[in-house]
Amino acid sequence: MAKAKNPETNSKPAVRISFFKALLIMAGADLVLLLAPGVGFLNSMFYIGDVISWSALVIGIALLVLGLRGVFGKS
């Protein structure tokens, strides 16, 4: 009876996704989709001022950048 081959070791490191960074991405995307000036879901239904809309858009983009910058970490 032939012996089974030993499994080869994986040379690639395992990829871990940071939970906090994923939450930052989700919060930023929600802010952008809901409060984007003129095209956001909440702006199409209700009147939301320009100051709130533009500041939420900037904050949402900043959260997306912070989250995407370090979402994938090496184990």
C-alpha atoms as one frame of an Amber mdcrd trajectory, in Angstrom:
protein
   0.000   0.000   0.000   1.402   3.406  -0.968   1.993   6.072   1.621   0.125
   9.382   1.405   2.199  12.439   0.589   2.764  14.956   3.321   0.826  18.187
   2.748   3.013  21.009   1.497   3.348  24.088   3.634   1.647  27.209   2.353
   4.231  29.867   1.541   1.691  32.713   1.533   0.863  34.314   4.872  -2.733
  34.210   6.036  -4.685  37.413   5.420  -6.549  38.872   8.352  -9.172  41.580
   8.024  -9.323  44.080  10.853 -12.831  44.329  12.313 -12.402  47.990  13.312
 -11.193  48.955   9.841 -14.158  47.162   8.277 -16.488  49.140  10.543 -14.791
  52.375   9.454 -15.395  51.465   5.820 -19.059  50.676   6.466 -19.656  53.895
   8.424 -17.948  56.001   5.759 -19.933  54.379   2.962 -23.186  54.932   4.864
 -22.429  58.613   5.355 -21.567  59.086   1.700 -24.626  57.203   0.407 -27.108
  58.786   2.782 -25.977  62.400   2.947 -24.228  63.175  -0.342 -25.363  66.641
  -1.488 -28.071  66.394  -4.115 -27.898  62.636  -4.696 -27.953  61.041  -1.234
 -30.932  58.959  -0.146 -31.851  61.215   2.758 -31.317  64.363   0.692 -33.769
  63.107  -1.908 -36.496  62.573   0.719 -35.882  65.390   3.206 -34.325  68.805
   3.156 -30.910  68.643   4.773 -28.751  71.743   4.813 -25.662  72.140   2.677
 -23.359  72.501   5.680 -24.446  69.164   7.103 -24.368  67.427   3.720 -20.896
  68.589   2.717 -19.384  67.985   6.145 -20.885  64.462   6.257 -19.501  63.806
   2.767 -16.004  64.898   3.797 -16.144  62.863   7.012 -17.437  59.813   5.112
 -14.632  60.014   2.552 -12.082  60.416   5.353 -13.460  57.313   7.108 -13.287
  55.363   3.852  -9.672  56.373   3.316  -8.699  55.488   6.893 -10.451  52.148
   6.684  -9.152  51.139   3.268  -5.607  52.152   4.124  -5.166  49.380   6.647
  -8.019  46.904   6.273  -5.822  43.984   5.271  -3.211  42.997   7.806  -0.630
  40.272   7.837  -0.934  37.671  10.536
